[in-house]
Amino acid sequence: MESKNKELMTKIYAAFNKRDIDSTLVGMSENVDWPTSSEGGRVVGKKEIRAYWTRQWAEFNPHVEPLEVIDREDNKTEVRVHQLVKSLDGVVLSDQEVWHIYTIKNRLIERMDISEKEPSFKQKSSTH
């Protein structure tokens, strides 16, 4: 079954990778809650996300490609991404897959969280 939020996610990641902040923020609520993983902590609101990304992109070059989009209950959408982070002079700092967990209401992102582990519903259960 195709994710109902796949188009939104595809647009958001494409805009982020182009450094098009305005197009990225269109898909977010005014009071979006966002992790600042490179700084530790969180920011709330589009203005604060703009400032965070501006600082981030002045320090390093992240590129994030969605690999899988899964809708869950409670307005959650999980996106498995390939995240490649390079220094401004091209040295690879990080190359990994992570999960971005979004809360989406009224077709707008309300919150984003990051997990390095597969979501619990994707993990294999062990039986003895």
Residue frames as qw, qx, qy, qz and C-alpha x, y, z in Angstrom:
[[0.000, 0.888, 0.460, 0.000, 0.00, 0.00, 0.00],
 [0.400, 0.497, -0.009, 0.770, 1.36, 3.39, -1.02],
 [0.296, -0.400, -0.456, 0.738, 1.96, 5.92, 1.75],
 [0.117, 0.880, 0.447, 0.114, -0.50, 8.82, 1.68],
 [0.239, -0.929, 0.095, 0.265, 2.37, 11.08, 2.78],
 [0.774, -0.016, 0.350, 0.527, 4.98, 9.86, 0.27],
 [0.389, 0.721, 0.256, 0.513, 4.49, 12.84, -2.07],
 [0.289, -0.945, 0.035, -0.148, 4.86, 15.32, 0.81],
 [0.739, -0.532, 0.298, 0.288, 7.99, 13.57, 2.05],
 [0.720, 0.284, 0.341, 0.533, 9.53, 13.40, -1.44],
 [0.191, 0.864, 0.149, 0.441, 8.99, 17.14, -1.92],
 [0.481, -0.869, 0.114, -0.022, 10.35, 18.03, 1.52],
 [0.780, -0.337, 0.341, 0.403, 13.56, 16.02, 1.11],
 [0.601, 0.491, 0.314, 0.546, 14.13, 17.29, -2.45],
 [0.003, -0.936, -0.065, -0.346, 13.75, 20.90, -1.31],
 [0.641, -0.728, 0.205, 0.134, 16.04, 20.31, 1.71],
 [0.796, -0.071, 0.358, 0.484, 18.74, 18.79, -0.52],
 [0.421, 0.647, 0.260, 0.580, 18.51, 21.82, -2.86],
 [0.315, -0.220, -0.343, 0.857, 18.82, 24.14, 0.18],
 [0.199, -0.428, -0.384, -0.793, 15.41, 25.60, -0.68],
 [0.046, -0.112, -0.728, 0.675, 14.30, 26.49, 2.83],
 [0.437, 0.126, 0.076, -0.887, 11.08, 28.23, 1.75],
 [0.686, 0.073, -0.546, -0.476, 9.81, 25.19, -0.19],
 [0.422, -0.005, -0.861, 0.285, 10.77, 22.90, 2.67],
 [0.060, 0.101, 0.579, -0.807, 8.96, 24.98, 5.29],
 [0.512, -0.034, -0.295, -0.806, 5.72, 25.05, 3.23],
 [0.678, -0.123, -0.698, -0.195, 5.09, 21.47, 4.37],
 [0.401, -0.123, -0.699, 0.580, 5.33, 22.37, 8.07],
 [0.283, -0.829, -0.479, -0.059, 2.98, 23.85, 10.63],
 [0.042, 0.874, -0.144, 0.462, 3.82, 27.25, 12.14],
 [0.496, -0.688, 0.442, -0.291, 4.79, 25.67, 15.47],
 [0.905, 0.218, -0.364, 0.030, 6.67, 22.68, 14.08],
 [0.622, -0.677, 0.393, -0.025, 8.90, 20.95, 16.66],
 [0.779, 0.556, -0.279, 0.080, 12.25, 19.93, 15.12],
 [0.835, -0.432, 0.070, 0.333, 15.40, 18.19, 16.41],
 [0.225, 0.905, -0.360, 0.017, 18.71, 20.00, 16.17],
 [0.984, -0.116, -0.012, 0.133, 20.77, 16.83, 16.01],
 [0.656, 0.437, -0.206, 0.580, 24.04, 18.55, 15.12],
 [0.031, -0.583, 0.308, -0.751, 23.66, 20.88, 18.12],
 [0.279, -0.224, -0.857, 0.371, 21.74, 18.67, 20.53],
 [0.161, 0.345, 0.433, -0.817, 18.27, 19.83, 21.45],
 [0.259, 0.585, 0.739, 0.210, 15.19, 21.03, 19.58],
 [0.032, 0.113, -0.049, -0.992, 13.74, 24.17, 18.04],
 [0.245, 0.590, 0.749, -0.174, 10.11, 25.18, 17.61],
 [0.282, 0.840, 0.177, -0.427, 8.76, 27.21, 14.72],
 [0.747, 0.582, 0.185, 0.263, 9.70, 27.89, 11.12],
 [0.102, 0.943, -0.251, 0.194, 11.91, 30.88, 11.96],
 [0.555, -0.628, 0.544, -0.037, 13.98, 28.77, 14.34],
 [0.872, 0.143, 0.433, 0.176, 14.30, 25.92, 11.81],
 [0.529, 0.819, 0.002, 0.224, 15.46, 28.42, 9.17],
 [0.146, -0.878, 0.426, -0.159, 18.15, 29.71, 11.55],
 [0.762, -0.344, 0.548, 0.024, 19.23, 26.17, 12.51],
 [0.837, 0.386, 0.322, 0.216, 19.55, 25.01, 8.89],
 [0.324, 0.912, -0.149, 0.205, 21.43, 28.19, 7.96],
 [0.379, -0.743, 0.545, -0.086, 23.95, 27.50, 10.76],
 [0.852, -0.072, 0.516, 0.043, 24.13, 23.80, 9.85],
 [0.758, 0.584, 0.208, 0.202, 24.79, 24.39, 6.14],
 [0.126, 0.927, -0.316, 0.157, 27.54, 26.89, 6.97],
 [0.475, -0.600, 0.637, -0.089, 29.36, 24.10, 8.87],
 [0.339, -0.138, 0.907, 0.209, 28.76, 20.96, 6.78],
 [0.450, 0.215, -0.459, -0.736, 26.87, 19.55, 3.81],
 [0.473, 0.063, 0.833, -0.281, 24.08, 17.05, 4.62],
 [0.468, 0.144, -0.556, -0.671, 22.23, 15.13, 1.91],
 [0.423, 0.023, 0.799, -0.427, 19.24, 12.97, 2.89],
 [0.408, 0.089, -0.660, -0.625, 17.47, 10.58, 0.50],
 [0.715, -0.085, 0.414, -0.557, 14.20, 8.89, 1.50],
 [0.107, 0.231, -0.941, -0.223, 14.31, 5.12, 0.90],
 [0.270, -0.377, -0.881, -0.092, 11.01, 4.01, 2.42],
 [0.281, -0.224, 0.163, -0.919, 7.90, 5.87, 3.66],
 [0.325, -0.291, -0.899, 0.027, 5.55, 4.09, 6.07],
 [0.398, -0.482, -0.026, -0.780, 2.31, 5.50, 7.48],
 [0.283, -0.129, -0.871, 0.379, 1.43, 4.47, 11.03],
 [0.294, -0.747, -0.592, -0.076, -1.39, 5.16, 13.43],
 [0.386, -0.767, -0.235, 0.456, -1.64, 8.36, 15.47],
 [0.303, 0.951, -0.015, -0.059, -0.67, 10.65, 12.56],
 [0.476, -0.622, 0.529, 0.327, 2.85, 9.16, 12.42],
 [0.810, 0.577, -0.105, -0.002, 4.85, 8.62, 9.25],
 [0.648, -0.554, 0.421, 0.310, 8.25, 6.95, 9.38],
 [0.624, 0.755, -0.194, -0.047, 10.84, 7.51, 6.69],
 [0.830, -0.271, 0.271, 0.405, 13.95, 5.37, 6.31],
 [0.332, 0.933, -0.126, -0.057, 16.62, 7.64, 4.88],
 [0.810, 0.096, -0.033, 0.577, 20.17, 7.42, 3.62],
 [0.180, -0.981, -0.005, 0.076, 21.98, 10.29, 5.32],
 [0.761, 0.208, -0.009, 0.615, 25.32, 11.41, 3.91],
 [0.211, -0.969, -0.031, 0.121, 27.06, 14.25, 5.72],
 [0.742, 0.292, -0.016, 0.602, 30.21, 15.81, 4.30],
 [0.338, -0.579, -0.077, 0.738, 32.45, 18.62, 5.42],
 [0.348, 0.849, 0.069, -0.391, 32.35, 21.72, 3.26],
 [0.109, 0.670, -0.641, -0.359, 35.52, 20.51, 1.53],
 [0.755, 0.244, -0.461, -0.398, 33.95, 17.12, 0.69],
 [0.144, 0.257, -0.914, 0.277, 35.26, 14.80, 3.43],
 [0.634, -0.371, -0.577, -0.358, 32.63, 12.22, 4.47],
 [0.192, -0.410, 0.561, -0.693, 31.73, 12.78, 8.12],
 [0.517, 0.064, 0.736, -0.433, 28.82, 10.34, 8.32],
 [0.464, 0.161, -0.638, -0.593, 27.23, 7.83, 5.93],
 [0.112, 0.069, 0.930, -0.343, 24.34, 5.89, 7.45],
 [0.348, -0.439, -0.635, -0.531, 20.69, 4.94, 7.33],
 [0.043, 0.097, 0.632, -0.768, 18.42, 6.41, 9.99],
 [0.061, -0.605, -0.773, -0.179, 14.68, 6.69, 10.57],
 [0.083, -0.103, 0.101, -0.986, 12.90, 10.04, 10.61],
 [0.094, -0.502, -0.852, 0.112, 9.61, 9.86, 12.49],
 [0.082, -0.196, -0.134, -0.968, 7.09, 12.58, 11.63],
 [0.150, 0.534, 0.719, -0.418, 3.84, 13.63, 13.24],
 [0.007, 0.104, 0.476, 0.873, 1.65, 14.96, 10.43],
 [0.163, 0.583, 0.686, -0.404, -1.71, 16.69, 10.93],
 [0.377, 0.833, 0.234, -0.332, -3.77, 18.39, 8.23],
 [0.788, 0.522, 0.091, 0.312, -1.05, 17.51, 5.67],
 [0.123, 0.863, -0.329, 0.364, 1.54, 19.54, 7.62],
 [0.683, 0.047, -0.586, 0.433, 4.51, 18.30, 9.64],
 [0.486, -0.823, -0.074, -0.285, 4.00, 19.04, 13.33],
 [0.550, -0.688, 0.474, -0.005, 7.07, 17.24, 14.71],
 [0.782, 0.443, -0.437, 0.037, 10.12, 15.30, 13.59],
 [0.664, -0.598, 0.446, -0.035, 12.20, 12.82, 15.59],
 [0.523, 0.574, -0.624, -0.080, 15.23, 10.75, 14.61],
 [0.843, -0.343, 0.394, -0.129, 16.00, 7.12, 15.45],
 [0.139, 0.582, -0.763, -0.245, 18.99, 5.03, 14.42],
 [0.286, -0.002, 0.954, -0.091, 17.01, 1.83, 15.01],
 [0.232, -0.259, -0.738, -0.578, 14.23, 0.33, 12.95],
 [0.530, -0.304, 0.112, -0.783, 10.76, 1.12, 14.31],
 [0.425, -0.180, 0.816, -0.348, 9.43, -1.55, 16.66],
 [0.796, 0.340, 0.301, -0.400, 6.78, -2.72, 14.19],
 [0.641, 0.636, -0.404, -0.144, 9.53, -3.47, 11.64],
 [0.096, -0.538, 0.819, -0.171, 11.76, -5.47, 13.98],
 [0.655, -0.007, -0.723, -0.220, 11.51, -9.23, 13.79],
 [0.675, -0.520, 0.271, -0.449, 9.95, -10.83, 16.82],
 [0.201, 0.374, -0.901, 0.088, 11.84, -13.70, 18.36],
 [0.863, -0.210, -0.051, -0.456, 10.02, -16.92, 19.09],
 [0.119, -0.470, 0.859, -0.164, 11.35, -19.79, 21.14]]
